[in-house]
Amino acid sequence: MARYRGAVCRQCRREKLKLFLKGDRCYSDKCSFERRSFPPGQHGQARLRKVSDYAVQLREKQKVRRIYGMLEAQFKKYFEIAERIKGVTGENLLMLLESRLDNVVFRLGFADSRSQARQVVRHNHIEVNGRKVNIPSFRVSVDDVVTVREKSRKNDMINSSLDAVVRRGVPSWLELDKDNYKGSVKSLPDRQEITLPIQEQLIVELYSK
């Protein structure tokens, strides 16, 4: 599948929000967004213009896509699934995105960022309930146990990420056993447990046009 291969700091600047796409670097003074928080391009510092409702909705959708590192077609499929699930569509969408294995690996601290978490999963470092899973979009369920494989526990990248997870914290719907390189899914996340600056209703309005 195609992926965005450009400078990820440009994405933060375009959304005028720090999206924490580069892991530990985003918490340091080396973060590009801290130095240049205006949008990229020659018109990035131009006078602000009035934006339409559509533009606001589009920017919110693009922001969420970039946070979770997804392409448009894949993101829209998640929205269509969220529509079919009983409940509030926007909250269902966020629950589905948070339940992806790459996101869970990132949330547990086995990776510094979601892009790094996809790499960790793809490279066969992760097991779910004792079975190797190398599909980043795999959807975890309640009581699933996500573990770093025995032979991968000396990986420097994984260990440095685990050391830094204290700063970021582990969400309440997950439980981390750091010493055993293991995490468990206590429950599916509800809206109050997802603290990202997201207005999911704008995405629902955009796709409902």
Steps between C-alpha positions, in 0.01 A plus 500: 500500500623853421608713792588866551881514475556872544604700806249418773560831678334671203181314590501644852560847363221461246251406772640772734521237772774277636395148395796321666589312181875471576484351848759620751621785277159669530559544875838669449607848390597346165133481399450696177148602599636691800721708271256546211138448599361665186388289197772396251541660161563855375155614614524342844534833680246684287207683657231266629192468283148406594449127442181320406327231706616244246862607542474464879351151464762398245787618720363301795480184289851553365631557852358171629627313192847634565492420872426135425711488181229385260417552135164637390348175372588310817374780723169515314454124547535547874234773486263270310550227762442756778169598338378139512587448866234584757576826679640843413684485167779741592576322826486162323755627248746603770450168681581309181813707436622460858441123483749450215798291602755761390329760719487260798871422459570875502270564797668224703841655435650229280562771238566875502239586237224335301719481190770327703231272649398393147862409435522304826187303409604443138840369607343220706589635845146473642273218616131518585379229737819304437473507119716708267305781332666722239194691376496860635124536439419189708219594739555408863216391729435510872730263698750472213862483616757681284858387556845572360638171370771339711771538236417871453534607863860611456406735218644843586217690333232317698688537829563872455132549418398314816733718706332813361138386543487652849489849349214414264306271732291192425124552452264357761346246262840328464725343762877477459725242664830665408726237656341222295463705177127437513183705481134406530180656369278557804215657301431673172567875524205734552499865397613632838815287485606637162666830588615597151380846383246360254154627406365182346159653425663714230617182325149354519359820347759490221426141395125550539480767230 
